[in-house]
Amino acid sequence: MAKLSDGLKNPYFNLYHWCKGELFDIEAIYNAVNVKDRVFERINKKEKSKKNTQADLDNVTTGRKTVKTLFKNQGDSGNMVTKIEAVSTFIK
């Protein structure tokens, strides 16, 4: 009888650890999806910034004045180009 009781295992112990492992897997997938969404939000924000900066650069180089480009001149266009290139390397 003692040998029989030593050989038995509690099946709920195995079930508990299996459920815990599945919950960890679900949490990992949830975290991965959240990180992916945040990365895509940052990429979209940078692309929007790039488009706005490109539009400002076009306005400055053609001589058009807008509220954003009112105090910018041709010398600032180099800074804008650098900003656009920096965003482009971030997105890649």
Backbone hydrogen bonds, N-H to C=O, Kabsch-Sander energy under -0.5 kcal/mol:
donor,donor_aa,acceptor,acceptor_aa,energy
5,S,1,M,-2.1
6,D,2,A,-1.6
7,G,3,K,-1.2
8,L,4,L,-0.7
13,F,10,N,-0.8
14,N,10,N,-0.9
15,L,11,P,-2.1
16,Y,12,Y,-2.5
17,H,13,F,-1.8
18,W,14,N,-2.1
19,C,15,L,-2.5
20,K,16,Y,-2.3
21,G,17,H,-2.1
22,E,18,W,-2.1
23,L,19,C,-2.4
24,F,20,K,-2.0
25,D,21,G,-2.0
26,I,22,E,-2.4
27,E,23,L,-2.4
28,A,24,F,-2.2
29,I,25,D,-2.1
30,Y,26,I,-2.4
31,N,27,E,-2.5
32,A,28,A,-2.2
33,V,29,I,-2.3
34,N,30,Y,-2.1
35,V,31,N,-2.3
36,K,32,A,-2.2
37,D,33,V,-2.4
38,R,34,N,-2.2
39,V,35,V,-2.3
40,F,36,K,-2.3
41,E,37,D,-2.2
42,R,38,R,-2.2
43,I,39,V,-2.4
44,N,40,F,-2.6
45,K,41,E,-2.3
46,K,42,R,-2.5
47,E,43,I,-2.6
48,K,44,N,-2.3
49,S,45,K,-2.2
50,K,46,K,-2.5
51,K,47,E,-2.3
52,N,48,K,-2.4
53,T,49,S,-2.6
54,Q,50,K,-2.5
55,A,51,K,-2.3
56,D,52,N,-2.3
57,L,53,T,-2.6
58,D,54,Q,-2.5
59,N,55,A,-2.2
60,V,56,D,-2.6
61,T,57,L,-2.7
62,T,58,D,-1.8
63,G,59,N,-0.8
64,R,59,N,-1.4
66,T,64,R,-0.5
70,L,66,T,-0.7
70,L,67,V,-0.5
72,K,69,T,-0.9
76,D,73,N,-1.0
77,S,73,N,-0.5
77,S,74,Q,-1.0
78,G,75,G,-0.7
79,N,75,G,-0.5
80,M,76,D,-1.9
81,V,77,S,-2.4
82,T,78,G,-2.2
83,K,79,N,-2.2
84,I,80,M,-2.4
85,E,81,V,-2.5
86,A,82,T,-2.3
87,V,83,K,-2.1
88,S,84,I,-2.3
89,T,85,E,-2.1
90,F,86,A,-1.5
91,I,87,V,-2.1
92,K,88,S,-1.5
